[in-house]
């Protein structure tokens, strides 16, 4: 598919109304499993979408900037009021790397895939709204009104909690292979110009029956309130979902917010994290990279003077908030190109680290550690897809990673990835995880 320019591409008609409900995820009770979900509990921002009124895809790397850039152009005609704080309306993401062999399980998500839902329900503060979208063609306005009325008449008013009982999971992952990869990375760092490389591994989990994706989302958002919970389902039903603590970029006009999130420790180890030379060096490298990467696209950039500690349920991270005022005419595509992948998910120097991963990691990350979220006219919120899994039926493939620098040990990096896997395992299984 060759991306169309905003002037050539399809246009849509849309309408919106207020709903009596409180929770977008509750719509699963009347509309079925959503095709997309997004929630930031600390910001009271949540959205669920059903169906696909429009799709924009990139199939080769050269198409990525034009596809992502097109999402920021206003191609929707509204019937009545125009929402000002609605997330999106385009939701989706892209692969960590546009190159390399594609695992069959990731094929349905593609290189980059962004969808405009037929129905989008979102929360603003304590109010719930619904928008409906249809192609700008004969009958489009009637289709929009019909969809709005259908949702209004059937949408549940309650909150959707997880309903299933805990289940036992069978998990598998090669510790020997991962620790050998860490040792290889430490050796490369000690003998050459590579300073840091972030290694990922996959863990396969099998349930006794197909996973209830709505239950998994309900657990993720309740157990990880300081993270962004997300779901992106492909047409074949394969879902990529997770709860990530890391924002890649939040754009509102010319205002950009991002962060450096690197350096990890077990819960309660705040003092040790602050004192860890290894974690402080790893974190500082990410801060330096982001500040430098933003220079070509930003008129001004500032960062927190010192990192703070972000305490999550299963792990703690060092965090530095970074803010910028973008240059005139800079769009989300240019910001993503400048930032992704940061050393927090790739390494430093970036090209050397990525080359090491291509040669040695032997894993198709797919959308793991890639940018996912929503984009609209003049606004965007993209996160780094960490603590995530690709789910189809009763099988889930989890992805976790750890940053390797001089002084890293294979055993400690394995333990770090084990900690990071707990969020998804608890959400999939519905209970505490027992390690054997």
BALUM-200766 format. One record per residue (C-alpha): z, y, x; residue number from 1. Coordinates in steps of 0.02 Angstrom, whole numbers, padded with zeros to 5 digits. Each point is the difference from the previous one (the first is absolute). Layout:
N
+--------+--------+--------+-----+
:     up :  north :   east : num :
+--------+--------+--------+-----+
:      Z :      Y :      X : NUM :
...
+--------+--------+--------+-----+
// end
This chain:
436
+--------+--------+--------+-----+
:     up :  north :   east : num :
+--------+--------+--------+-----+
:  00000 :  00000 :  00000 :   1 :
: -00048 :  00171 :  00066 :   2 :
:  00132 :  00127 : -00052 :   3 :
: -00065 :  00135 : -00115 :   4 :
:  00038 :  00183 :  00026 :   5 :
:  00116 :  00079 : -00131 :   6 :
: -00151 :  00087 : -00078 :   7 :
: -00100 : -00162 : -00013 :   8 :
:  00139 : -00118 : -00047 :   9 :
:  00061 : -00051 : -00172 :  10 :
:  00114 :  00114 : -00099 :  11 :
:  00137 : -00040 : -00124 :  12 :
:  00081 :  00070 : -00155 :  13 :
:  00188 : -00013 : -00026 :  14 :
:  00141 :  00045 : -00116 :  15 :
:  00190 : -00008 :  00006 :  16 :
:  00152 : -00004 : -00113 :  17 :
:  00189 : -00017 :  00006 :  18 :
:  00076 : -00173 : -00023 :  19 :
:  00169 : -00048 : -00072 :  20 :
:  00038 : -00123 :  00142 :  21 :
:  00093 :  00021 :  00164 :  22 :
: -00077 : -00126 :  00120 :  23 :
: -00185 : -00024 :  00045 :  24 :
:  00030 : -00181 :  00052 :  25 :
:  00060 : -00040 : -00177 :  26 :
: -00182 :  00012 : -00053 :  27 :
: -00024 : -00176 :  00068 :  28 :
:  00080 : -00060 : -00162 :  29 :
: -00143 :  00067 : -00106 :  30 :
: -00144 :  00028 :  00121 :  31 :
:  00022 : -00147 :  00119 :  32 :
:  00021 : -00002 :  00188 :  33 :
: -00052 :  00171 :  00068 :  34 :
: -00147 :  00014 :  00118 :  35 :
:  00097 :  00127 :  00103 :  36 :
:  00178 :  00058 :  00019 :  37 :
:  00083 :  00139 :  00099 :  38 :
:  00181 :  00057 :  00003 :  39 :
:  00111 :  00111 :  00106 :  40 :
:  00172 : -00022 : -00083 :  41 :
:  00085 :  00139 :  00100 :  42 :
: -00132 :  00123 : -00062 :  43 :
: -00002 : -00072 : -00178 :  44 :
: -00187 : -00020 :  00024 :  45 :
: -00079 : -00154 : -00078 :  46 :
: -00170 : -00051 : -00066 :  47 :
: -00082 : -00157 : -00069 :  48 :
: -00184 : -00024 : -00035 :  49 :
: -00104 : -00124 : -00099 :  50 :
: -00186 : -00036 :  00011 :  51 :
: -00133 :  00085 :  00105 :  52 :
: -00096 :  00149 : -00069 :  53 :
: -00071 :  00033 :  00173 :  54 :
: -00006 : -00079 :  00173 :  55 :
: -00042 :  00073 :  00169 :  56 :
: -00019 : -00119 :  00147 :  57 :
: -00045 :  00007 :  00184 :  58 :
: -00082 : -00151 :  00081 :  59 :
: -00026 :  00065 :  00177 :  60 :
:  00108 :  00115 :  00107 :  61 :
: -00124 :  00144 : -00007 :  62 :
:  00024 :  00011 : -00190 :  63 :
:  00189 :  00022 :  00008 :  64 :
:  00008 :  00191 :  00021 :  65 :
: -00126 :  00036 : -00138 :  66 :
:  00081 : -00120 : -00124 :  67 :
:  00175 :  00065 :  00032 :  68 :
: -00061 :  00180 : -00001 :  69 :
: -00087 : -00022 : -00167 :  70 :
:  00164 : -00049 : -00083 :  71 :
:  00065 :  00177 :  00024 :  72 :
: -00139 :  00081 : -00102 :  73 :
:  00034 :  00035 : -00183 :  74 :
: -00124 : -00109 : -00096 :  75 :
:  00102 : -00018 : -00160 :  76 :
: -00023 :  00105 : -00158 :  77 :
:  00161 :  00010 : -00100 :  78 :
:  00010 :  00006 : -00189 :  79 :
:  00142 :  00123 : -00026 :  80 :
:  00141 :  00030 :  00126 :  81 :
: -00028 : -00039 :  00184 :  82 :
:  00147 : -00088 :  00084 :  83 :
:  00063 :  00090 :  00155 :  84 :
:  00120 : -00129 :  00074 :  85 :
: -00086 : -00163 : -00042 :  86 :
: -00014 : -00119 :  00148 :  87 :
: -00179 : -00042 :  00043 :  88 :
: -00106 : -00026 : -00099 :  89 :
: -00077 : -00109 :  00137 :  90 :
:  00108 : -00143 :  00067 :  91 :
: -00036 : -00124 :  00139 :  92 :
: -00004 : -00023 :  00187 :  93 :
: -00091 : -00062 :  00152 :  94 :
:  00012 : -00128 :  00138 :  95 :
:  00105 :  00028 :  00155 :  96 :
: -00159 : -00018 :  00103 :  97 :
: -00181 :  00014 : -00059 :  98 :
: -00055 : -00126 :  00130 :  99 :
:  00039 : -00182 :  00037 : 100 :
: -00014 : -00164 : -00094 : 101 :
:  00050 :  00007 : -00184 : 102 :
:  00111 : -00139 : -00066 : 103 :
: -00066 : -00067 : -00165 : 104 :
:  00160 :  00046 : -00091 : 105 :
: -00033 :  00185 :  00035 : 106 :
: -00182 :  00001 : -00052 : 107 :
:  00031 :  00060 : -00177 : 108 :
:  00092 :  00156 :  00060 : 109 :
: -00140 :  00047 :  00119 : 110 :
: -00002 :  00128 :  00137 : 111 :
:  00055 :  00139 : -00118 : 112 :
:  00015 : -00003 : -00188 : 113 :
:  00054 :  00142 : -00117 : 114 :
:  00010 : -00013 : -00188 : 115 :
:  00012 :  00121 : -00145 : 116 :
:  00094 : -00095 : -00136 : 117 :
: -00050 : -00004 : -00181 : 118 :
:  00181 :  00035 : -00045 : 119 :
:  00130 :  00083 :  00111 : 120 :
:  00182 :  00020 : -00051 : 121 :
:  00110 :  00107 :  00111 : 122 :
:  00173 :  00076 :  00003 : 123 :
:  00041 :  00182 :  00035 : 124 :
:  00188 :  00028 :  00015 : 125 :
:  00063 : -00073 : -00166 : 126 :
: -00165 :  00005 : -00095 : 127 :
: -00134 : -00134 : -00015 : 128 :
: -00185 :  00038 : -00021 : 129 :
: -00160 : -00099 : -00024 : 130 :
: -00176 :  00046 :  00050 : 131 :
: -00159 : -00093 : -00047 : 132 :
: -00165 :  00008 :  00096 : 133 :
: -00177 : -00048 : -00048 : 134 :
: -00171 :  00033 :  00073 : 135 :
: -00080 :  00164 : -00054 : 136 :
: -00130 : -00076 : -00117 : 137 :
: -00034 : -00014 : -00185 : 138 :
:  00158 : -00063 : -00083 : 139 :
:  00110 :  00042 :  00150 : 140 :
:  00111 :  00122 : -00095 : 141 :
:  00027 : -00125 : -00141 : 142 :
:  00045 : -00134 :  00127 : 143 :
:  00130 :  00114 :  00078 : 144 :
:  00080 :  00041 : -00168 : 145 :
:  00001 : -00183 : -00051 : 146 :
:  00086 : -00053 :  00162 : 147 :
:  00131 :  00135 : -00016 : 148 :
:  00042 : -00048 : -00178 : 149 :
:  00009 : -00185 :  00044 : 150 :
:  00125 :  00033 :  00139 : 151 :
:  00102 :  00123 : -00104 : 152 :
:  00016 : -00126 : -00142 : 153 :
:  00056 : -00148 :  00106 : 154 :
:  00086 :  00064 :  00158 : 155 :
:  00180 : -00067 :  00019 : 156 :
:  00137 :  00131 :  00006 : 157 :
:  00121 : -00097 :  00114 : 158 :
:  00015 : -00027 :  00187 : 159 :
: -00080 : -00155 :  00078 : 160 :
:  00127 : -00100 :  00100 : 161 :
: -00038 : -00162 :  00090 : 162 :
:  00012 : -00142 : -00126 : 163 :
: -00029 : -00161 :  00096 : 164 :
:  00135 : -00110 :  00077 : 165 :
:  00011 : -00021 :  00190 : 166 :
: -00116 : -00133 :  00072 : 167 :
: -00005 : -00094 :  00164 : 168 :
: -00140 :  00047 :  00120 : 169 :
: -00079 : -00108 :  00134 : 170 :
: -00042 :  00110 :  00149 : 171 :
: -00092 : -00032 :  00163 : 172 :
: -00038 :  00104 :  00155 : 173 :
: -00019 : -00044 :  00182 : 174 :
:  00143 :  00070 :  00102 : 175 :
: -00069 : -00077 :  00160 : 176 :
: -00168 :  00087 : -00019 : 177 :
:  00076 :  00169 : -00039 : 178 :
:  00124 : -00005 :  00144 : 179 :
: -00141 : -00051 :  00118 : 180 :
: -00098 :  00151 : -00062 : 181 :
:  00149 :  00114 :  00033 : 182 :
:  00016 : -00068 :  00177 : 183 :
: -00186 :  00032 :  00028 : 184 :
:  00020 :  00179 : -00061 : 185 :
:  00152 :  00032 :  00111 : 186 :
: -00097 : -00064 :  00150 : 187 :
: -00149 :  00113 : -00041 : 188 :
:  00116 :  00150 : -00015 : 189 :
:  00084 : -00038 :  00167 : 190 :
: -00164 : -00018 :  00095 : 191 :
: -00112 :  00134 : -00074 : 192 :
: -00016 :  00166 : -00091 : 193 :
:  00050 : -00071 : -00171 : 194 :
:  00165 :  00078 : -00057 : 195 :
:  00027 : -00078 : -00171 : 196 :
: -00085 : -00123 : -00116 : 197 :
:  00053 : -00043 : -00178 : 198 :
: -00019 : -00184 : -00036 : 199 :
: -00014 : -00072 : -00175 : 200 :
:  00024 : -00174 : -00065 : 201 :
: -00029 : -00085 : -00167 : 202 :
:  00121 : -00108 : -00098 : 203 :
: -00063 : -00113 : -00138 : 204 :
:  00110 : -00026 : -00153 : 205 :
: -00028 : -00124 : -00141 : 206 :
:  00088 :  00009 : -00168 : 207 :
:  00021 : -00140 : -00126 : 208 :
: -00116 :  00092 : -00121 : 209 :
: -00110 :  00156 :  00003 : 210 :
:  00095 :  00157 :  00047 : 211 :
:  00037 :  00123 : -00140 : 212 :
: -00069 :  00156 :  00083 : 213 :
:  00089 :  00115 : -00124 : 214 :
:  00168 : -00081 :  00040 : 215 :
: -00036 :  00018 :  00186 : 216 :
: -00036 :  00186 : -00022 : 217 :
:  00157 :  00023 : -00103 : 218 :
:  00106 : -00078 :  00137 : 219 :
: -00087 :  00096 :  00139 : 220 :
:  00031 :  00170 : -00078 : 221 :
:  00180 : -00039 : -00047 : 222 :
:  00045 : -00074 :  00170 : 223 :
: -00094 :  00131 :  00104 : 224 :
:  00029 :  00171 : -00082 : 225 :
: -00040 :  00096 :  00160 : 226 :
: -00170 : -00083 :  00016 : 227 :
: -00168 :  00018 : -00086 : 228 :
: -00036 : -00153 : -00107 : 229 :
: -00185 : -00039 : -00025 : 230 :
: -00122 : -00124 : -00075 : 231 :
: -00190 : -00006 :  00013 : 232 :
: -00083 : -00145 : -00091 : 233 :
: -00179 : -00049 :  00035 : 234 :
: -00116 : -00058 : -00141 : 235 :
:  00032 : -00183 :  00044 : 236 :
:  00187 :  00023 : -00031 : 237 :
:  00055 :  00002 :  00183 : 238 :
:  00138 :  00129 :  00016 : 239 :
:  00057 :  00097 :  00154 : 240 :
:  00175 :  00065 : -00029 : 241 :
:  00153 :  00057 :  00096 : 242 :
:  00134 :  00131 :  00027 : 243 :
: -00028 :  00108 :  00153 : 244 :
:  00115 :  00131 :  00076 : 245 :
: -00137 :  00093 :  00094 : 246 :
: -00106 :  00146 : -00060 : 247 :
: -00165 :  00027 :  00088 : 248 :
: -00037 :  00167 : -00083 : 249 :
:  00046 :  00099 : -00154 : 250 :
: -00124 :  00139 : -00032 : 251 :
:  00021 :  00141 : -00125 : 252 :
: -00134 :  00132 :  00027 : 253 :
:  00016 :  00048 :  00183 : 254 :
:  00179 : -00064 :  00017 : 255 :
:  00019 : -00166 :  00090 : 256 :
:  00156 : -00107 :  00017 : 257 :
:  00007 : -00153 :  00110 : 258 :
:  00129 : -00091 :  00107 : 259 :
:  00029 : -00104 :  00154 : 260 :
:  00089 : -00162 : -00042 : 261 :
:  00032 : -00112 :  00149 : 262 :
:  00149 : -00085 :  00079 : 263 :
:  00091 : -00133 : -00100 : 264 :
:  00173 : -00079 : -00011 : 265 :
:  00100 : -00110 : -00116 : 266 :
:  00093 :  00084 : -00144 : 267 :
:  00160 :  00084 :  00059 : 268 :
: -00058 :  00018 :  00180 : 269 :
: -00026 :  00188 : -00007 : 270 :
:  00098 :  00036 :  00159 : 271 :
: -00095 : -00134 :  00097 : 272 :
: -00166 :  00067 : -00064 : 273 :
:  00042 :  00177 :  00055 : 274 :
:  00050 : -00064 :  00172 : 275 :
: -00145 : -00120 :  00026 : 276 :
: -00115 :  00060 :  00139 : 277 :
: -00135 : -00120 : -00055 : 278 :
:  00001 :  00063 : -00181 : 279 :
:  00012 :  00183 :  00050 : 280 :
: -00151 : -00017 :  00115 : 281 :
: -00098 : -00092 : -00134 : 282 :
:  00040 :  00135 : -00127 : 283 :
: -00037 :  00145 :  00115 : 284 :
: -00173 : -00071 :  00037 : 285 :
: -00043 :  00002 : -00185 : 286 :
:  00061 :  00180 : -00021 : 287 :
: -00105 :  00059 :  00147 : 288 :
: -00153 : -00088 : -00065 : 289 :
:  00011 :  00074 : -00175 : 290 :
:  00029 :  00177 :  00064 : 291 :
: -00150 : -00015 :  00115 : 292 :
: -00111 : -00085 : -00130 : 293 :
:  00030 :  00141 : -00126 : 294 :
: -00051 :  00139 :  00118 : 295 :
: -00187 : -00006 : -00043 : 296 :
:  00030 :  00003 : -00189 : 297 :
:  00155 :  00110 : -00017 : 298 :
:  00028 :  00187 :  00015 : 299 :
:  00184 : -00030 :  00037 : 300 :
:  00112 : -00152 :  00027 : 301 :
:  00190 : -00020 :  00007 : 302 :
:  00118 : -00148 :  00015 : 303 :
:  00185 : -00038 : -00019 : 304 :
:  00095 :  00042 :  00159 : 305 :
:  00083 : -00171 :  00006 : 306 :
: -00036 : -00166 : -00087 : 307 :
:  00111 : -00055 : -00142 : 308 :
:  00041 : -00178 : -00053 : 309 :
: -00086 : -00068 : -00155 : 310 :
:  00112 : -00138 : -00068 : 311 :
: -00087 : -00130 : -00107 : 312 :
:  00073 : -00157 : -00076 : 313 :
: -00060 : -00119 :  00136 : 314 :
: -00035 :  00111 :  00151 : 315 :
:  00030 :  00173 :  00073 : 316 :
: -00130 :  00114 :  00079 : 317 :
: -00007 :  00160 :  00100 : 318 :
: -00093 :  00133 : -00099 : 319 :
: -00070 :  00172 :  00045 : 320 :
: -00074 :  00108 : -00137 : 321 :
: -00159 :  00095 :  00045 : 322 :
: -00080 :  00142 : -00097 : 323 :
: -00165 :  00092 :  00022 : 324 :
: -00110 :  00131 : -00080 : 325 :
: -00176 : -00068 :  00000 : 326 :
: -00148 :  00100 :  00059 : 327 :
: -00118 :  00077 : -00127 : 328 :
: -00113 : -00132 : -00077 : 329 :
:  00091 : -00151 :  00074 : 330 :
:  00004 : -00144 : -00125 : 331 :
:  00099 : -00161 : -00014 : 332 :
: -00137 : -00101 :  00086 : 333 :
:  00016 :  00106 :  00157 : 334 :
:  00190 : -00017 : -00002 : 335 :
: -00011 : -00190 : -00015 : 336 :
: -00129 : -00009 :  00139 : 337 :
:  00114 :  00103 :  00112 : 338 :
:  00159 : -00099 : -00034 : 339 :
: -00044 : -00181 : -00032 : 340 :
:  00051 : -00111 :  00082 : 341 :
:  00154 :  00082 :  00075 : 342 :
:  00093 : -00083 :  00145 : 343 :
:  00126 : -00059 : -00131 : 344 :
: -00125 : -00131 : -00059 : 345 :
: -00125 : -00010 :  00143 : 346 :
:  00070 :  00053 :  00167 : 347 :
: -00029 :  00121 :  00143 : 348 :
: -00117 :  00046 :  00076 : 349 :
: -00084 : -00034 : -00166 : 350 :
: -00166 : -00072 :  00059 : 351 :
:  00081 : -00113 :  00129 : 352 :
:  00124 : -00065 : -00128 : 353 :
: -00135 : -00033 : -00130 : 354 :
: -00104 : -00092 :  00130 : 355 :
:  00151 : -00109 :  00042 : 356 :
:  00022 : -00041 : -00186 : 357 :
: -00184 : -00047 : -00020 : 358 :
:  00008 : -00114 :  00150 : 359 :
:  00171 : -00081 : -00026 : 360 :
:  00076 :  00020 : -00174 : 361 :
: -00116 : -00125 : -00088 : 362 :
:  00048 :  00067 : -00172 : 363 :
: -00101 :  00087 : -00135 : 364 :
:  00121 :  00136 : -00055 : 365 :
: -00113 :  00050 : -00143 : 366 :
:  00082 :  00148 : -00089 : 367 :
:  00167 : -00034 :  00085 : 368 :
:  00050 :  00155 :  00102 : 369 :
: -00149 :  00092 : -00073 : 370 :
:  00004 :  00158 : -00108 : 371 :
:  00030 : -00032 : -00186 : 372 :
:  00048 :  00115 : -00143 : 373 :
: -00084 :  00130 : -00108 : 374 :
: -00122 :  00145 :  00022 : 375 :
: -00052 :  00140 : -00118 : 376 :
: -00069 :  00177 :  00005 : 377 :
:  00095 :  00092 :  00137 : 378 :
:  00141 : -00127 :  00001 : 379 :
:  00035 : -00172 :  00075 : 380 :
:  00143 : -00115 :  00044 : 381 :
: -00040 : -00142 :  00118 : 382 :
:  00127 : -00118 :  00075 : 383 :
: -00012 : -00130 :  00138 : 384 :
: -00005 : -00170 : -00085 : 385 :
:  00148 : -00087 :  00083 : 386 :
:  00122 : -00131 : -00071 : 387 :
: -00142 : -00070 : -00104 : 388 :
: -00084 : -00158 : -00059 : 389 :
: -00166 : -00062 : -00066 : 390 :
:  00037 : -00101 : -00157 : 391 :
: -00111 : -00119 : -00096 : 392 :
:  00072 : -00129 : -00119 : 393 :
:  00149 : -00088 :  00077 : 394 :
: -00047 :  00048 :  00179 : 395 :
:  00050 :  00157 :  00093 : 396 :
: -00041 :  00052 :  00176 : 397 :
:  00129 :  00123 :  00068 : 398 :
: -00033 :  00118 :  00145 : 399 :
:  00131 :  00072 :  00118 : 400 :
: -00008 :  00080 :  00172 : 401 :
:  00100 :  00065 :  00147 : 402 :
: -00033 :  00124 :  00139 : 403 :
: -00001 : -00071 :  00177 : 404 :
:  00040 :  00113 :  00149 : 405 :
:  00065 : -00028 :  00176 : 406 :
:  00166 : -00091 : -00017 : 407 :
: -00043 : -00088 : -00164 : 408 :
:  00049 : -00183 : -00017 : 409 :
: -00091 : -00130 : -00102 : 410 :
:  00161 : -00058 : -00085 : 411 :
:  00051 :  00175 : -00055 : 412 :
: -00174 :  00041 : -00067 : 413 :
:  00000 : -00162 : -00100 : 414 :
:  00170 :  00046 : -00075 : 415 :
: -00065 :  00173 : -00044 : 416 :
: -00147 : -00072 : -00095 : 417 :
:  00116 : -00122 : -00088 : 418 :
:  00105 :  00148 : -00060 : 419 :
: -00154 :  00092 : -00060 : 420 :
: -00061 : -00151 : -00099 : 421 :
:  00156 : -00005 : -00108 : 422 :
: -00055 :  00137 : -00120 : 423 :
: -00156 : -00095 : -00054 : 424 :
:  00082 : -00171 :  00002 : 425 :
:  00142 :  00059 : -00113 : 426 :
: -00124 :  00081 : -00118 : 427 :
: -00110 : -00156 : -00007 : 428 :
:  00142 : -00124 : -00019 : 429 :
:  00117 :  00107 : -00103 : 430 :
:  00155 : -00038 :  00103 : 431 :
:  00077 :  00000 :  00173 : 432 :
: -00095 : -00085 :  00140 : 433 :
:  00082 : -00141 :  00097 : 434 :
: -00066 : -00024 :  00176 : 435 :
: -00002 : -00176 :  00069 : 436 :
+--------+--------+--------+-----+
// end
